[in-house]
Amino acid sequence: MNSLSQSRNQVLQQIEQACQHAQRAPDSVQLLAVSKTQPSEALREMYQAGQRQFAENYLQEGLDKIENLHDLEIEWHFIGHVQRNKTKHLAEKFAWVQGVDRLIIAERLSAQRDATQAPLNICLQVNIDHQDSKDGCQPEEVAALVEAISLLPQLKLRGLMVIPAPNHPQAFMDAKQLFTTVKAAHAHPEDWDTLSMGMSGDLNDAIAAGSSMVRVGTALFGARAYSDKA
């Protein structure tokens, strides 16, 4: 068994143990492999180990990998900040965009998603604990955004994405409460099924609070070599 396969199995075991502790079914939490700065060969190896969902933070890097790995049936997620001038490529090439925090971004993604494609899956990024340094809409803005975005034809609004400050497990609980409140008022509650929160260092707390998708990079691939990306 290669090292990436071992790393993936270890993360899946951690997810399973966290689910057991929280009295949840292990298959209620999806593993999203955060592959930013990793070479395409590492993603191919992780795919061979069974991973199908990958997330990129940088658009050009993501587009390059989509091209390099076009022979693989990967579900591509974009989890970086969404700039207005880059929505076209996101709408065309990705299955999920998790960094939507403004209506104008959602409107552009819907308009630029081809009608022959499946609707683009969207998560609203919420600045759940009001960090000055973080992107995301404010919690009090979520209900109105959900109401407006739900009307856009080429999008499927799936839930929320949060990146709380370190060592702040209460933020995960706050996000779960917001998720539940919005679901109750959602025009399409059957679509509202994704609470994307938790990373390598805090996925236990996130799963305990109700995360349905954890975004893991370092624990899967190891430390990253960062560089400037478009």
N, C-alpha and C positions, 0 to 999 in steps of 0.2 A: 504494500500500500504506500503510495507516494505521500509527501509531506502535506500537500494541499488537501488531499482526500482525508488525511488524518485530522487536519485542522477543522475541516467541515464536519466530520463526525463528532469531534469534541464540542463544537458549537451546538450541533443538533442535540447532543446529550445534555448540554447546559440548558437549552430551551426546554427539553423534556422534563428535566428535574425542576426547573422553575414552574412549569405548568403543573406538575404533580403537587408541589408545595402550595400553589394557588388553587388547587382542586379544579384545574382546567384540563381539557383534552389537549394532548400535545399537538394535534393537527389544527388547533385553533389559532396557532401562531405561525406565520410564514417567515422564512429566512430570506432576506434580500441582501445579496452580496454587493457591497459597495466597492467598486473596482477602479475608482479614480486613481490615476498615476500607475496603475498596473499594466504590464504589457499584454497584448492580445493573447500571447501564448499562455499566460497564467489563467486567463479567463477560459481558454479552450480546455486546459487541464482541469479547472474547476467544473466545467460543464461535463467533462467525462466522468467526474466523480458524482454527478447527479444534480448539480445546481442548474437551475433554469432561469432564475430571476436575477438580473444584474442592474446596478444603479450607477449612473455617472453624474458628476457634479459640473463638468466642463463640457460645453457643447461640442467644440471642434474635436476634442479627444473622443467624446462619445460617438460622433459621426464617423470618425476614422475606424473605431472598433466595430461599429455596425457594418461597415463595408468589409473590414478584414474578416469578420466572423459571419458573413451573410449566409453561409452554408449551415449554420447552427440555428435551431429553433429557440432563440433566446427571447425572453420578455424583457424589453428594455425600459427602465425607469429613469427619469431625469429628476434629481433631487437638489439641484443647485438653484441659485437665484435666477428667476426668469426675467430677462431683459426684453423690452418691447420689440427691439429690432431683430430678435432671434427666435421669435415664436414660430415662424414659418417652418424652419427645419424641425423644431420640436413637434409640431403638428403632423408633419409628414413622416417622421422616422421613429418616433417613440410610441410605446403602448401606454405609458403612464407619465404624467407630469405632477410631481408632488410639491412643487414650490409656488403654487398659485396663491397670491395674496391680494390681488386687485381685480376688480371686475373687468377693466380694460384688457388685462392679460387673458382672462378667460374668453372674452369676446373675440379677440384676435385668434386664439387657438381654435375656437369653434369655426370661425370663418375660413381658416386656412387648413382645416382637416377635410380631406377629400371625402365626398359623400359615399364613395365606394368602399372606404375603409370602415372598420368597426369604430364606434365612438371612442374618443380619447378619454382614458380614465384619469380623473383629476382628484387630487387631495388639496384641501386648503391648508396652507401653512399658517399656523397660529403662533404668535409670540405669547405663549401661555403665561409666562412669568414676567412680562414687560421688560425684557432686557434691551438696553439702548443699542447694543452691538448686534442684535439679531434682526433678521428680516421676519416678515409675517404680519398678518393683520392682527388687530386687537381682539380679544375674546368677545367683546361687546359688539363687534362688527360682523361676527360669523353668521348670525341668523339672517340678516339682510342679504349678505353675499350668497348664502345658500339658496335663498328664495330666487334671486336674480339668475344665478348660474344654472339652476335647475331647468330654466327655460331655454337654454342654449341647445340647439339641435344636435351638434356633433360632439357633445361632451357627455360623459357619464360621471357624475359627482359621487365619489366613493367614500369620502370621509375626511379626516384631519391628519395632518403631520405636524409634530412638535419637536423642538430641540431645546429642552430645558437647560438651565444652568447646571453645572456639575453639582452633585451631592444635594439635589433638591427633589427628593422623591414625591413630595406633596404636589409638585407640578404635574406629575403623571396622573395623580388622582384627580386634579382639577381638570385635566384634559379629558379624562374618561367621563367626568360629570358633564362637561360641555358636550361631548360626543353624544351621550345618552339624551340630553335635553334637546339637541337639534334633531336627532333621529325621530323623536316623538312628534315633532312638528314638520318633518320632511314630507314633501309632496310625493316622493318615491322612496319610502323607508326601506324597501327591499334592496335598493342600490347602496344604501348607507351602511357599509359593512367593514370599513377599513380605518383602523386607528394606528397610524404609523408612528411608533415612538420606541426608543430604546436603541442603544448602540453597544459596542463591545464592552464598555465599562459599566453600563447601568441596565443591561437588559433584564436582570432579575427583578429590579424594582418596577420596570416598565411592564413586564408580564404580570406581576402581582397586581398592578393597577388596572390591567385590562388591554394591553397592547395586542393587536392582531398581526402586526408586521414589525419585525426588528431589522434595523439597517446595520449590518456588521461588515466592517472592513478589516481592521487591524487583526482581530482574532482569527480571521480567515486567511489573510494574505501576508501578515506580518507588517512591520513598520514600513511606511511609505517614504519614497524619495520625492519631495515636493519640488515642483517647478512652476513657472508661469504658464497658465493655460488660457486660451480664448474661451 
